[in-house]
Amino acid sequence: MAKKKTKKLCNQLQNPFPEIPDPLGHGQRAVDYLRSLKHPKSLLPGHAFQLDPWQEEIVRKIYGPRDADGRRIIRNVTMLLPRGNRKTSLGAALTLLHTDGPEAVPGGEVILAAGDQKQAKIAFREIEGIIRSGDKSLWKKGYVGKLAGKDEDFIRLREYKNQIQFPNESFVEAISSDAGTQHGRTPTFALVDEIHAWKKADLWEVILTGLVKVPGSLRVVITTAGRGQENVAYKVIDYARKVAKGEIDDPHTLPILFETSPDVDWRDEKVWHAVNPGLKHGYPDLHGLRQLAREAAERPADREAFRQLHLNIWLGHSSDPFVEMSIYDHGNAPVDLENLKGKPCWLAVDLSSTSDLTVIVAVWRDGEGYIAHPWFFCPRDSIERKADIDGVPYPIWANEGFIQPTPGNTIDFNRVEDTIRNVCEDFDVREIAFDPHMAHNMMQSLLEDGYPCVAFRQGWVSMAPAVKELERAILARQLQHGGHPVLRHHIDSVAVHTDSAGNRLFHKGKSRDRIDGAVALAMAVARASTGNDSRSIYDDVSARPEGLLVF
């Protein structure tokens, strides 16, 4: 009886997570292998690899659970970890598990994928450092196989290809998304590092299609939070969130998401500890975080970086955001255009150059708030090129009906004008506001036919009150926009310029950003705000420079 109790106690000590299924012992096997590694920066005796409980739990959840046929259930892992929580070390150890360890497939191809060559080399050097910290007699640069008749097998580093080959003929290769496509890959294991920094989705598609060629393959994404939603990283994280919430039933995906709500107090150290699992083990450095927080309190840009990188708050696209996008998203309820027919409506039109996006935004009053719906236009022949330049999925949005492509490589302004006329037939349009800079011909054509066109100039006098009213409506959760993705991207791209009097104007955060939809929305909201109110937001004449007119 005593022997049975002793055996049970030993099993509990060996596996501190008995609730995680491990019927074949693969979870324990993986943990044992990782504990056998050494790390050059480890402070443990003999430089033993530091596998802390939170990391061990992740490893057991990946490799322990099996289906009825003994196959690993988990095929996709998505880890969202703040900076400084040793993502690279854990990823390197898992990579070795699949090349040198018990999960290795003889002759198997293992990919270490990063956004650029510099990041790829960081992870690659981490793997190399772990190998070199082990038995140095098993390492030989430029050589593989047996040396001079000796029995030892050697690991070879092929520096020029960022590749390490192992005695079982498996190999790991570091590749980056900025090096072109890598078609023909058949990886058994792919570590996707810092996907939030990937500018293109090409390599991601290669990895996805390559992994399905090999039975039992595994994809592990380890990243910090990013910005914006028009990128592959957001889609990957959003899918993992839905799996975690139970909105998607996918037993093959393991979401590990250390993140917090955007509206938490970013200076609260309890939040830091909740999101950074390594803090209780001494990483990242708590005193260093405190210093960063002190500096961030005085510099808004540093504050946003702190929230993104150390609290894993997924930020908006703009580095100087107009509004918090999580607040804007409260207006995602679908807009029922049929229900709005015949109701008072205000339009704003932002005509682009002949090759850029053009937009019409309609706004209806809704109590103290507004309902908005846009129509976007883009030249069909240049939509693919613009998607590459801007890094935005215009073709997808066009296929989904959120953008209307016009024939040729320039905007068909007749199509835009026809849409305005059609909208006026369906709705009780009170005004059509134009930035007159590029709209003279269209305005003249519509005015001649009796349409209520007004000029809305883009200076401080007109736009500052418009921006203020739009901001008020968003912050009060009184703007329903239906979650239109193109309009959201334009709001998300807005940076704000504030003058000495506190007036604010929109401008592009980056030269390639598009904010036409945001400008038109502010214009339409401004005109709609005067519709059922005897006092216009422009009635404060004290704010107007002498000699300037509103329109």
Buried (B, 14 or more C-beta within 10 A) or exposed (E): EEEEEEEEEEEEEEBEBEEBBBEBEBBBBBBEBBBEBBBEEBEEEEBBBBBBEBBBBBBBBBBBBBEEEEEBBBBBBBBBBBBBBBBBBBBBBBBBBBBBBEBBBEEBBBBBBBBBBEBBBBBBBBBBBBBBBBEEEBBBEEEBEEEEEEEEBBBBBBEEEBBBBBBBEBBBBBBBBBEEEBEEBBBBBBBBBBBBBBEBBBBBEBBEEBBEEBEEBBBBBBBBBBBBBBBBBBBBBEBBBBBBEEEEEEEEBBBBBBBBEBEBEBBEEEBBEBBBBBBEBEBBEBEEBEEBBEEBEEEEEBBBBBBBBBBBBBBBBBBBBBBBBBBBEBBEEEBEBEEBEEEBBBBBBBBBEBBBBBBBBBBBBBEEBBBBBBBBBBBBBBBEEBBEEBBBBBBEBBEEEBBBBBEEEBBBBEBBBEBBEEBBEBBEBBBBBBBBEBBEEBBEBBEEEEBBBBBBBBEBBBBBBBBBBBBBBBBEEBBBBBBBBBBBBBBBBBBBEEEEEEBBBBEEBEEEBBBBBBBBBBBBBBBBBBBEEEEBBBEEEEEEEEEEEBE
